[in-house]
């Protein structure tokens, strides 16, 4: 990122560069993460409503 500023600190121009393929790949990963989090939330809700008895003999 390049910044050109006046002596008083006022920004005249800001330029940002990025590869759009990186942005698209990140977007796909975020969408997948959202779906996984929704699924995990559903599973947690289902498990929270279950009664589980665990017996261990040593």
N, CA, C, O and CB atoms as a CASP TS submission, in Angstrom:
PFRMAT TS
TARGET T0000
AUTHOR 0000-0000-0000
METHOD Language model
MODEL 1
PARENT N/A
ATOM      1  N   UNK     1       0.853  -1.167   0.000  1.00  0.00           N
ATOM      2  CA  UNK     1       0.000   0.000   0.000  1.00  0.00           C
ATOM      3  C   UNK     1       0.898   1.228   0.000  1.00  0.00           C
ATOM      4  O   UNK     1       1.832   1.339   0.794  1.00  0.00           O
ATOM      5  CB  UNK     1      -0.970  -0.001   1.221  1.00  0.00           C
ATOM      6  N   UNK     2       0.594   2.142  -0.904  1.00  0.00           N
ATOM      7  CA  UNK     2       1.375   3.372  -1.007  1.00  0.00           C
ATOM      8  C   UNK     2       0.555   4.545  -0.507  1.00  0.00           C
ATOM      9  O   UNK     2      -0.622   4.668  -0.843  1.00  0.00           O
ATOM     10  CB  UNK     2       1.833   3.615  -2.458  1.00  0.00           C
ATOM     11  N   UNK     3       1.164   5.404   0.292  1.00  0.00           N
ATOM     12  CA  UNK     3       0.487   6.600   0.785  1.00  0.00           C
ATOM     13  C   UNK     3       1.315   7.821   0.434  1.00  0.00           C
ATOM     14  O   UNK     3       2.527   7.851   0.647  1.00  0.00           O
ATOM     15  CB  UNK     3       0.250   6.520   2.315  1.00  0.00           C
ATOM     16  N   UNK     4       0.647   8.821  -0.106  1.00  0.00           N
ATOM     17  CA  UNK     4       1.278  10.107  -0.350  1.00  0.00           C
ATOM     18  C   UNK     4       0.552  11.119   0.516  1.00  0.00           C
ATOM     19  O   UNK     4      -0.667  11.259   0.416  1.00  0.00           O
ATOM     20  CB  UNK     4       1.236  10.505  -1.873  1.00  0.00           C
ATOM     21  N   UNK     5       1.283  11.824   1.363  1.00  0.00           N
ATOM     22  CA  UNK     5       0.639  12.767   2.279  1.00  0.00           C
ATOM     23  C   UNK     5       1.313  14.133   2.212  1.00  0.00           C
ATOM     24  O   UNK     5       2.495  14.262   1.895  1.00  0.00           O
ATOM     25  CB  UNK     5       0.675  12.229   3.718  1.00  0.00           C
ATOM     26  N   UNK     6       0.508  15.145   2.525  1.00  0.00           N
ATOM     27  CA  UNK     6       1.046  16.501   2.649  1.00  0.00           C
ATOM     28  C   UNK     6       1.826  16.588   3.957  1.00  0.00           C
ATOM     29  O   UNK     6       1.811  15.658   4.763  1.00  0.00           O
ATOM     30  CB  UNK     6      -0.096  17.577   2.601  1.00  0.00           C
ATOM     31  N   UNK     7       2.494  17.691   4.153  1.00  0.00           N
ATOM     32  CA  UNK     7       3.257  17.889   5.384  1.00  0.00           C
ATOM     33  C   UNK     7       2.362  17.881   6.621  1.00  0.00           C
ATOM     34  O   UNK     7       2.810  17.499   7.702  1.00  0.00           O
ATOM     35  CB  UNK     7       4.027  19.198   5.314  1.00  0.00           C
ATOM     36  N   UNK     8       1.087  18.303   6.473  1.00  0.00           N
ATOM     37  CA  UNK     8       0.183  18.331   7.626  1.00  0.00           C
ATOM     38  C   UNK     8      -0.434  16.961   7.904  1.00  0.00           C
ATOM     39  O   UNK     8      -1.240  16.822   8.824  1.00  0.00           O
ATOM     40  CB  UNK     8      -0.922  19.357   7.399  1.00  0.00           C
ATOM     41  N   UNK     9      -0.068  15.962   7.128  1.00  0.00           N
ATOM     42  CA  UNK     9      -0.553  14.608   7.347  1.00  0.00           C
ATOM     43  C   UNK     9      -1.788  14.244   6.542  1.00  0.00           C
ATOM     44  O   UNK     9      -2.239  13.100   6.603  1.00  0.00           O
ATOM     45  CB  UNK     9      -0.844  14.421   8.779  1.00  0.00           C
ATOM     46  N   UNK    10      -2.350  15.188   5.785  1.00  0.00           N
ATOM     47  CA  UNK    10      -3.529  14.899   4.971  1.00  0.00           C
ATOM     48  C   UNK    10      -3.147  13.946   3.854  1.00  0.00           C
ATOM     49  O   UNK    10      -2.186  14.180   3.122  1.00  0.00           O
ATOM     50  CB  UNK    10      -4.142  16.199   4.394  1.00  0.00           C
ATOM     51  N   UNK    11      -3.911  12.868   3.730  1.00  0.00           N
ATOM     52  CA  UNK    11      -3.618  11.873   2.702  1.00  0.00           C
ATOM     53  C   UNK    11      -4.142  12.359   1.366  1.00  0.00           C
ATOM     54  O   UNK    11      -5.302  12.753   1.249  1.00  0.00           O
ATOM     55  CB  UNK    11      -4.234  10.501   3.061  1.00  0.00           C
ATOM     56  N   UNK    12      -3.288  12.331   0.368  1.00  0.00           N
ATOM     57  CA  UNK    12      -3.690  12.741  -0.970  1.00  0.00           C
ATOM     58  C   UNK    12      -4.187  11.560  -1.791  1.00  0.00           C
ATOM     59  O   UNK    12      -5.136  11.690  -2.564  1.00  0.00           O
ATOM     60  CB  UNK    12      -2.533  13.417  -1.682  1.00  0.00           C
ATOM     61  N   UNK    13      -3.541  10.398  -1.623  1.00  0.00           N
ATOM     62  CA  UNK    13      -3.847   9.258  -2.479  1.00  0.00           C
ATOM     63  C   UNK    13      -3.487   7.974  -1.755  1.00  0.00           C
ATOM     64  O   UNK    13      -2.435   7.881  -1.122  1.00  0.00           O
ATOM     65  CB  UNK    13      -3.095   9.355  -3.826  1.00  0.00           C
ATOM     66  N   UNK    14      -4.356   6.992  -1.849  1.00  0.00           N
ATOM     67  CA  UNK    14      -4.077   5.671  -1.289  1.00  0.00           C
ATOM     68  C   UNK    14      -4.287   4.652  -2.397  1.00  0.00           C
ATOM     69  O   UNK    14      -5.338   4.634  -3.039  1.00  0.00           O
ATOM     70  CB  UNK    14      -4.991   5.360  -0.043  1.00  0.00           C
ATOM     71  N   UNK    15      -3.305   3.818  -2.619  1.00  0.00           N
ATOM     72  CA  UNK    15      -3.400   2.773  -3.631  1.00  0.00           C
ATOM     73  C   UNK    15      -3.190   1.418  -2.964  1.00  0.00           C
ATOM     74  O   UNK    15      -2.240   1.232  -2.202  1.00  0.00           O
ATOM     75  CB  UNK    15      -2.361   2.999  -4.769  1.00  0.00           C
ATOM     76  N   UNK    16      -4.075   0.483  -3.252  1.00  0.00           N
ATOM     77  CA  UNK    16      -3.986  -0.856  -2.691  1.00  0.00           C
ATOM     78  C   UNK    16      -4.018  -1.844  -3.846  1.00  0.00           C
ATOM     79  O   UNK    16      -4.830  -1.716  -4.762  1.00  0.00           O
ATOM     80  CB  UNK    16      -5.141  -1.131  -1.672  1.00  0.00           C
ATOM     81  N   UNK    17      -3.141  -2.819  -3.797  1.00  0.00           N
ATOM     82  CA  UNK    17      -3.126  -3.831  -4.841  1.00  0.00           C
ATOM     83  C   UNK    17      -3.352  -5.209  -4.252  1.00  0.00           C
ATOM     84  O   UNK    17      -2.864  -5.522  -3.167  1.00  0.00           O
ATOM     85  CB  UNK    17      -1.810  -3.793  -5.605  1.00  0.00           C
ATOM     86  N   UNK    18      -4.099  -6.032  -4.981  1.00  0.00           N
ATOM     87  CA  UNK    18      -4.291  -7.406  -4.546  1.00  0.00           C
ATOM     88  C   UNK    18      -4.621  -8.272  -5.755  1.00  0.00           C
ATOM     89  O   UNK    18      -5.084  -7.779  -6.783  1.00  0.00           O
ATOM     90  CB  UNK    18      -5.408  -7.500  -3.478  1.00  0.00           C
ATOM     91  N   UNK    19      -4.381  -9.532  -5.617  1.00  0.00           N
ATOM     92  CA  UNK    19      -4.681 -10.501  -6.665  1.00  0.00           C
ATOM     93  C   UNK    19      -6.106 -10.980  -6.444  1.00  0.00           C
ATOM     94  O   UNK    19      -6.405 -11.550  -5.394  1.00  0.00           O
ATOM     95  CB  UNK    19      -3.664 -11.702  -6.660  1.00  0.00           C
ATOM     96  N   UNK    20      -6.999 -10.760  -7.417  1.00  0.00           N
ATOM     97  CA  UNK    20      -8.409 -11.102  -7.257  1.00  0.00           C
ATOM     98  C   UNK    20      -8.603 -12.596  -7.043  1.00  0.00           C
ATOM     99  O   UNK    20      -9.577 -12.992  -6.403  1.00  0.00           O
ATOM    100  CB  UNK    20      -9.201 -10.645  -8.471  1.00  0.00           C
ATOM    101  N   UNK    21      -7.719 -13.430  -7.551  1.00  0.00           N
ATOM    102  CA  UNK    21      -7.860 -14.872  -7.342  1.00  0.00           C
ATOM    103  C   UNK    21      -7.681 -15.218  -5.861  1.00  0.00           C
ATOM    104  O   UNK    21      -8.327 -16.136  -5.357  1.00  0.00           O
ATOM    105  CB  UNK    21      -6.835 -15.648  -8.203  1.00  0.00           C
ATOM    106  N   UNK    22      -6.813 -14.491  -5.167  1.00  0.00           N
ATOM    107  CA  UNK    22      -6.643 -14.699  -3.726  1.00  0.00           C
ATOM    108  C   UNK    22      -7.916 -14.321  -2.969  1.00  0.00           C
ATOM    109  O   UNK    22      -8.301 -14.995  -2.014  1.00  0.00           O
ATOM    110  CB  UNK    22      -5.450 -13.879  -3.200  1.00  0.00           C
ATOM    111  N   UNK    23      -8.556 -13.254  -3.398  1.00  0.00           N
ATOM    112  CA  UNK    23      -9.780 -12.799  -2.755  1.00  0.00           C
ATOM    113  C   UNK    23     -10.889 -13.827  -2.975  1.00  0.00           C
ATOM    114  O   UNK    23     -11.625 -14.156  -2.045  1.00  0.00           O
ATOM    115  CB  UNK    23     -10.204 -11.412  -3.298  1.00  0.00           C
ATOM    116  N   UNK    24     -11.008 -14.332  -4.197  1.00  0.00           N
ATOM    117  CA  UNK    24     -12.050 -15.319  -4.502  1.00  0.00           C
ATOM    118  C   UNK    24     -11.829 -16.609  -3.720  1.00  0.00           C
ATOM    119  O   UNK    24     -12.785 -17.210  -3.230  1.00  0.00           O
ATOM    120  CB  UNK    24     -12.082 -15.617  -6.008  1.00  0.00           C
ATOM    121  N   UNK    25     -10.580 -17.035  -3.602  1.00  0.00           N
ATOM    122  CA  UNK    25     -10.259 -18.246  -2.839  1.00  0.00           C
ATOM    123  C   UNK    25     -10.600 -18.046  -1.361  1.00  0.00           C
ATOM    124  O   UNK    25     -11.165 -18.938  -0.729  1.00  0.00           O
ATOM    125  CB  UNK    25      -8.761 -18.615  -3.002  1.00  0.00           C
ATOM    126  N   UNK    26     -10.264 -16.903  -0.823  1.00  0.00           N
ATOM    127  CA  UNK    26     -10.580 -16.605   0.577  1.00  0.00           C
ATOM    128  C   UNK    26     -12.087 -16.566   0.779  1.00  0.00           C
ATOM    129  O   UNK    26     -12.585 -17.036   1.801  1.00  0.00           O
ATOM    130  CB  UNK    26      -9.947 -15.264   1.009  1.00  0.00           C
ATOM    131  N   UNK    27     -12.817 -16.014  -0.178  1.00  0.00           N
ATOM    132  CA  UNK    27     -14.275 -15.953  -0.082  1.00  0.00           C
ATOM    133  C   UNK    27     -14.884 -17.353  -0.042  1.00  0.00           C
ATOM    134  O   UNK    27     -15.801 -17.609   0.739  1.00  0.00           O
ATOM    135  CB  UNK    27     -14.853 -15.162  -1.261  1.00  0.00           C
ATOM    136  N   UNK    28     -14.379 -18.257  -0.879  1.00  0.00           N
ATOM    137  CA  UNK    28     -14.863 -19.646  -0.877  1.00  0.00           C
ATOM    138  C   UNK    28     -14.598 -20.312   0.470  1.00  0.00           C
ATOM    139  O   UNK    28     -15.447 -21.039   0.984  1.00  0.00           O
ATOM    140  CB  UNK    28     -14.193 -20.456  -2.008  1.00  0.00           C
ATOM    141  N   UNK    29     -13.419 -20.065   1.039  1.00  0.00           N
ATOM    142  CA  UNK    29     -13.071 -20.656   2.326  1.00  0.00           C
ATOM    143  C   UNK    29     -13.956 -20.111   3.441  1.00  0.00           C
ATOM    144  O   UNK    29     -14.357 -20.853   4.337  1.00  0.00           O
ATOM    145  CB  UNK    29     -11.602 -20.398   2.648  1.00  0.00           C
ATOM    146  N   UNK    30     -14.256 -18.830   3.387  1.00  0.00           N
ATOM    147  CA  UNK    30     -15.138 -18.231   4.395  1.00  0.00           C
ATOM    148  C   UNK    30     -16.538 -18.819   4.281  1.00  0.00           C
ATOM    149  O   UNK    30     -17.167 -19.125   5.294  1.00  0.00           O
ATOM    150  CB  UNK    30     -15.187 -16.691   4.237  1.00  0.00           C
ATOM    151  N   UNK    31     -17.030 -18.978   3.055  1.00  0.00           N
ATOM    152  CA  UNK    31     -18.355 -19.569   2.858  1.00  0.00           C
ATOM    153  C   UNK    31     -18.395 -20.991   3.408  1.00  0.00           C
ATOM    154  O   UNK    31     -19.373 -21.380   4.045  1.00  0.00           O
ATOM    155  CB  UNK    31     -18.734 -19.564   1.364  1.00  0.00           C
ATOM    156  N   UNK    32     -17.350 -21.763   3.169  1.00  0.00           N
ATOM    157  CA  UNK    32     -17.271 -23.146   3.677  1.00  0.00           C
ATOM    158  C   UNK    32     -17.237 -23.139   5.202  1.00  0.00           C
ATOM    159  O   UNK    32     -17.900 -23.956   5.842  1.00  0.00           O
ATOM    160  CB  UNK    32     -16.013 -23.875   3.114  1.00  0.00           C
ATOM    161  N   UNK    33     -16.470 -22.223   5.786  1.00  0.00           N
ATOM    162  CA  UNK    33     -16.378 -22.117   7.237  1.00  0.00           C
ATOM    163  C   UNK    33     -17.742 -21.788   7.844  1.00  0.00           C
ATOM    164  O   UNK    33     -18.111 -22.349   8.875  1.00  0.00           O
ATOM    165  CB  UNK    33     -15.347 -21.049   7.632  1.00  0.00           C
ATOM    166  N   UNK    34     -18.486 -20.891   7.218  1.00  0.00           N
ATOM    167  CA  UNK    34     -19.813 -20.534   7.704  1.00  0.00           C
ATOM    168  C   UNK    34     -20.717 -21.762   7.695  1.00  0.00           C
ATOM    169  O   UNK    34     -21.447 -21.998   8.658  1.00  0.00           O
ATOM    170  CB  UNK    34     -20.425 -19.403   6.847  1.00  0.00           C
ATOM    171  N   UNK    35     -20.678 -22.539   6.626  1.00  0.00           N
ATOM    172  CA  UNK    35     -21.498 -23.756   6.550  1.00  0.00           C
ATOM    173  C   UNK    35     -21.109 -24.756   7.640  1.00  0.00           C
ATOM    174  O   UNK    35     -21.981 -25.358   8.266  1.00  0.00           O
ATOM    175  CB  UNK    35     -21.359 -24.410   5.164  1.00  0.00           C
ATOM    176  N   UNK    36     -19.814 -24.936   7.867  1.00  0.00           N
ATOM    177  CA  UNK    36     -19.359 -25.847   8.910  1.00  0.00           C
ATOM    178  C   UNK    36     -19.783 -25.376  10.294  1.00  0.00           C
ATOM    179  O   UNK    36     -20.169 -26.188  11.134  1.00  0.00           O
ATOM    180  CB  UNK    36     -17.851 -25.994   8.855  1.00  0.00           C
ATOM    181  N   UNK    37     -19.715 -24.079  10.535  1.00  0.00           N
ATOM    182  CA  UNK    37     -20.138 -23.542  11.832  1.00  0.00           C
ATOM    183  C   UNK    37     -21.634 -23.722  12.047  1.00  0.00           C
ATOM    184  O   UNK    37     -22.072 -24.008  13.161  1.00  0.00           O
ATOM    185  CB  UNK    37     -19.774 -22.061  11.940  1.00  0.00           C
ATOM    186  N   UNK    38     -22.418 -23.557  10.989  1.00  0.00           N
ATOM    187  CA  UNK    38     -23.865 -23.789  11.098  1.00  0.00           C
ATOM    188  C   UNK    38     -24.144 -25.248  11.429  1.00  0.00           C
ATOM    189  O   UNK    38     -24.982 -25.553  12.278  1.00  0.00           O
ATOM    190  CB  UNK    38     -24.583 -23.393   9.788  1.00  0.00           C
ATOM    191  N   UNK    39     -23.432 -26.151  10.748  1.00  0.00           N
ATOM    192  CA  UNK    39     -23.605 -27.578  11.009  1.00  0.00           C
ATOM    193  C   UNK    39     -23.176 -27.926  12.431  1.00  0.00           C
ATOM    194  O   UNK    39     -23.860 -28.683  13.120  1.00  0.00           O
ATOM    195  CB  UNK    39     -22.804 -28.409   9.996  1.00  0.00           C
ATOM    196  N   UNK    40     -22.053 -27.377  12.869  1.00  0.00           N
ATOM    197  CA  UNK    40     -21.575 -27.624  14.236  1.00  0.00           C
ATOM    198  C   UNK    40     -22.589 -27.116  15.258  1.00  0.00           C
ATOM    199  O   UNK    40     -22.827 -27.776  16.270  1.00  0.00           O
ATOM    200  CB  UNK    40     -20.203 -26.945  14.464  1.00  0.00           C
ATOM    201  N   UNK    41     -23.180 -25.972  15.010  1.00  0.00           N
ATOM    202  CA  UNK    41     -24.174 -25.417  15.922  1.00  0.00           C
ATOM    203  C   UNK    41     -25.388 -26.339  16.010  1.00  0.00           C
ATOM    204  O   UNK    41     -25.924 -26.561  17.096  1.00  0.00           O
ATOM    205  CB  UNK    41     -24.602 -24.008  15.465  1.00  0.00           C
ATOM    206  N   UNK    42     -25.819 -26.874  14.876  1.00  0.00           N
ATOM    207  CA  UNK    42     -26.945 -27.806  14.857  1.00  0.00           C
ATOM    208  C   UNK    42     -26.612 -29.061  15.654  1.00  0.00           C
ATOM    209  O   UNK    42     -27.440 -29.541  16.428  1.00  0.00           O
ATOM    210  CB  UNK    42     -27.318 -28.177  13.411  1.00  0.00           C
ATOM    211  N   UNK    43     -25.414 -29.593  15.473  1.00  0.00           N
ATOM    212  CA  UNK    43     -25.000 -30.789  16.203  1.00  0.00           C
ATOM    213  C   UNK    43     -24.941 -30.536  17.704  1.00  0.00           C
ATOM    214  O   UNK    43     -25.351 -31.389  18.491  1.00  0.00           O
ATOM    215  CB  UNK    43     -23.643 -31.268  15.704  1.00  0.00           C
ATOM    216  N   UNK    44     -24.442 -29.390  18.100  1.00  0.00           N
ATOM    217  CA  UNK    44     -24.376 -29.041  19.522  1.00  0.00           C
ATOM    218  C   UNK    44     -25.787 -28.966  20.110  1.00  0.00           C
ATOM    219  O   UNK    44     -26.038 -29.465  21.207  1.00  0.00           O
ATOM    220  CB  UNK    44     -23.634 -27.691  19.722  1.00  0.00           C
ATOM    221  N   UNK    45     -26.694 -28.345  19.378  1.00  0.00           N
ATOM    222  CA  UNK    45     -28.080 -28.262  19.846  1.00  0.00           C
ATOM    223  C   UNK    45     -28.695 -29.649  20.001  1.00  0.00           C
ATOM    224  O   UNK    45     -29.391 -29.920  20.979  1.00  0.00           O
ATOM    225  CB  UNK    45     -28.922 -27.421  18.879  1.00  0.00           C
ATOM    226  N   UNK    46     -28.435 -30.525  19.034  1.00  0.00           N
ATOM    227  CA  UNK    46     -28.971 -31.885  19.101  1.00  0.00           C
ATOM    228  C   UNK    46     -28.382 -32.655  20.279  1.00  0.00           C
ATOM    229  O   UNK    46     -29.105 -33.358  20.986  1.00  0.00           O
ATOM    230  CB  UNK    46     -28.690 -32.632  17.795  1.00  0.00           C
ATOM    231  N   UNK    47     -27.090 -32.528  20.491  1.00  0.00           N
ATOM    232  CA  UNK    47     -26.444 -33.227  21.605  1.00  0.00           C
ATOM    233  C   UNK    47     -26.881 -32.667  22.953  1.00  0.00           C
ATOM    234  O   UNK    47     -26.979 -33.409  23.930  1.00  0.00           O
ATOM    235  CB  UNK    47     -24.927 -33.135  21.475  1.00  0.00           C
ATOM    236  N   UNK    48     -27.142 -31.383  23.012  1.00  0.00           N
ATOM    237  CA  UNK    48     -27.556 -30.763  24.270  1.00  0.00           C
ATOM    238  C   UNK    48     -28.909 -31.291  24.733  1.00  0.00           C
ATOM    239  O   UNK    48     -29.216 -31.255  25.924  1.00  0.00           O
ATOM    240  CB  UNK    48     -27.615 -29.245  24.119  1.00  0.00           C
ATOM    241  N   UNK    49     -29.704 -31.775  23.811  1.00  0.00           N
ATOM    242  CA  UNK    49     -31.036 -32.274  24.171  1.00  0.00           C
ATOM    243  C   UNK    49     -31.030 -33.779  24.467  1.00  0.00           C
ATOM    244  O   UNK    49     -32.082 -34.356  24.742  1.00  0.00           O
ATOM    245  CB  UNK    49     -32.025 -31.976  23.047  1.00  0.00           C
ATOM    246  N   UNK    50     -29.873 -34.406  24.415  1.00  0.00           N
ATOM    247  CA  UNK    50     -29.755 -35.849  24.661  1.00  0.00           C
ATOM    248  C   UNK    50     -29.265 -36.110  26.075  1.00  0.00           C
ATOM    249  O   UNK    50     -28.496 -35.334  26.641  1.00  0.00           O
ATOM    250  CB  UNK    50     -28.801 -36.499  23.644  1.00  0.00           C
ATOM    251  N   UNK    51     -29.727 -37.216  26.629  1.00  0.00           N
ATOM    252  CA  UNK    51     -29.227 -37.659  27.924  1.00  0.00           C
ATOM    253  C   UNK    51     -28.266 -38.801  27.644  1.00  0.00           C
ATOM    254  O   UNK    51     -28.611 -39.760  26.954  1.00  0.00           O
ATOM    255  CB  UNK    51     -30.398 -38.100  28.896  1.00  0.00           C
ATOM    256  N   UNK    52     -27.072 -38.695  28.175  1.00  0.00           N
ATOM    257  CA  UNK    52     -26.044 -39.699  27.928  1.00  0.00           C
ATOM    258  C   UNK    52     -25.607 -40.296  29.254  1.00  0.00           C
ATOM    259  O   UNK    52     -25.174 -39.574  30.153  1.00  0.00           O
ATOM    260  CB  UNK    52     -24.834 -39.089  27.172  1.00  0.00           C
ATOM    261  N   UNK    53     -25.721 -41.621  29.378  1.00  0.00           N
ATOM    262  CA  UNK    53     -25.243 -42.343  30.548  1.00  0.00           C
ATOM    263  C   UNK    53     -23.922 -43.013  30.173  1.00  0.00           C
ATOM    264  O   UNK    53     -23.842 -43.743  29.185  1.00  0.00           O
ATOM    265  CB  UNK    53     -26.301 -43.398  31.045  1.00  0.00           C
ATOM    266  N   UNK    54     -22.914 -42.762  30.954  1.00  0.00           N
ATOM    267  CA  UNK    54     -21.598 -43.335  30.694  1.00  0.00           C
ATOM    268  C   UNK    54     -21.163 -44.114  31.923  1.00  0.00           C
ATOM    269  O   UNK    54     -21.104 -43.570  33.026  1.00  0.00           O
ATOM    270  CB  UNK    54     -20.558 -42.231  30.334  1.00  0.00           C
ATOM    271  N   UNK    55     -20.856 -45.398  31.725  1.00  0.00           N
ATOM    272  CA  UNK    55     -20.402 -46.241  32.830  1.00  0.00           C
ATOM    273  C   UNK    55     -19.048 -46.832  32.458  1.00  0.00           C
ATOM    274  O   UNK    55     -18.862 -47.361  31.362  1.00  0.00           O
ATOM    275  CB  UNK    55     -21.439 -47.371  33.151  1.00  0.00           C
ATOM    276  N   UNK    56     -18.117 -46.730  33.388  1.00  0.00           N
ATOM    277  CA  UNK    56     -16.771 -47.264  33.152  1.00  0.00           C
ATOM    278  C   UNK    56     -16.414 -48.184  34.319  1.00  0.00           C
ATOM    279  O   UNK    56     -16.456 -47.773  35.479  1.00  0.00           O
ATOM    280  CB  UNK    56     -15.711 -46.106  32.998  1.00  0.00           C
ATOM    281  N   UNK    57     -16.069 -49.407  34.007  1.00  0.00           N
ATOM    282  CA  UNK    57     -15.602 -50.350  35.011  1.00  0.00           C
ATOM    283  C   UNK    57     -14.091 -50.464  34.919  1.00  0.00           C
ATOM    284  O   UNK    57     -13.544 -50.701  33.842  1.00  0.00           O
ATOM    285  CB  UNK    57     -16.271 -51.733  34.833  1.00  0.00           C
ATOM    286  N   UNK    58     -13.430 -50.298  36.031  1.00  0.00           N
ATOM    287  CA  UNK    58     -11.976 -50.374  36.043  1.00  0.00           C
ATOM    288  C   UNK    58     -11.545 -51.581  36.847  1.00  0.00           C
ATOM    289  O   UNK    58     -10.349 -51.836  36.986  1.00  0.00           O
ATOM    290  CB  UNK    58     -11.356 -49.086  36.619  1.00  0.00           C
TER
END
